[in-house]
């Protein structure tokens, strides 16, 4: 077999050039070439093709609605499906909060990602007020909710093994395409009607490089004499995003790479097995959780009984130093070789670990008053068909829209041609395949935010105001752990 030559080790090579933060090509308002090809095959749809049924959830940058399509609307990638999830994002809110670039990043990634365990994007369209992403509907809901419905709010190890395998497969796919996910948690994993998982919510994901092919990488042989391709860990991103309990130590410091996803996989597996995250601090804030993460202090509860291979995998993934973390050298392929996955064939989609009971959706959704009010504000003046309760509130919503200076009857616009130069023109960041990305300002790390970890006596002192604070999500109170005894320390 002809050996593939190694990459030139010089500063001009994009895969050797340190921090590369390219999004979708040479300019910020472009999308990757693979995504452009996908756009040509996507159906042309608009608001008049859908009826809004219910509000499924609200996130940081958008709302997700349950919708049904008209009989005349044909979506080739969803034949036989009439129910979908529609993610709606206000252009005004995205611009005001400086998050328009985040939407374009999510849109680009969803366009290019085609994997059985990643949310499938069926169509996308926009008008003068909103962006709309039409995706498959996962009737099982969030994996976090499914887990809370289980005895003792956790999964059996065989179920956890299958779910971990599916997410590891999805993560390997993303990494090979130069994407760091950065926010793996049970709330961002949905359970489809087929019983399998779908990774969703890519607004915090980041594309590091584009146009990678296997021939770019030098294969290496492990002890089993099988080829594994190294992950370019030096391709790093400097930012501060994520959920406190899942943050990796290097992400807290403000600089991270694909290795931060290996850390979150370890957190994910631990939570599936024990029902709680390893660094959770009851009634603890961000500072307390961060202290535990950086110190690497966590324990394995004595109940339930978990195999030693599962604990060994978690220990190797939750190494504070990325260079010591399993997967650092050879990526997800290295993790898949761990003995815990010995009986898993990653080329096979296994029968679902838990059966999802199918329900008649159209008969079970009646919008509540607040949901109807949200629908009216969101879709007033558009051609979406609304429930009667929401339709009655449209006149009042139109008055509010007019007062805000937004289009009363928004015209359709080409989502591909939307520009975001006004959002990124002030960011002093140059990304190019010709060399290192230069960034004049760096987001504050934990030490800059908190001035070092205060002692217990200093915990009550107010923090100094800062210009840009990292996103802090409310830590949801988890299962009561007072009766759990620690068996061993990690």
Buried (B, 14 or more C-beta within 10 A) or exposed (E): EEEBEEBEEEEEEBBBBEBBBBBBBEEBBBBBEBBBEBEEEBBEBBBBBBBBBBBBBEEEBBBBBBBBBEEEBEBEBBEEBBBBBBBBBBBBEBEEEEBBBBBBBBBBBBBBBEBBBBBBBBBBBBBBBBBBBBBBBBBBBBBBEBBBEBEEBBBBBEBBBBBBBBBBBBBBBBBBBBBBBBBBBBBBBBBBBBBBBBBBBBBBBBBBBBBBEEEBBEBEEEEEEEEBBBBBBEBBBBBBBBBBBBBBBBBBBBBBBBBBBBBBBBBBBBBBBBBBBBBBBEEBEBBBBBBBBBEBEBEBBEEBEBEEBBBBBBBBBBBBEBEEBBBBBBBBBBBBBBEBBEEBEBEEEEEBBBEBEEEEBEEEEEBEEEBBBBBBBBBBBBBBBBBEBBBEBBEEBBEEBEEEEBEEEBEBBEBBEBEBEEBBEEEEBEBEBEBBBEBEEEBBBBEEBBEEBBEEEEEEEEEEEEEEEBEEBEBEEBBEBEEBEEEEEB
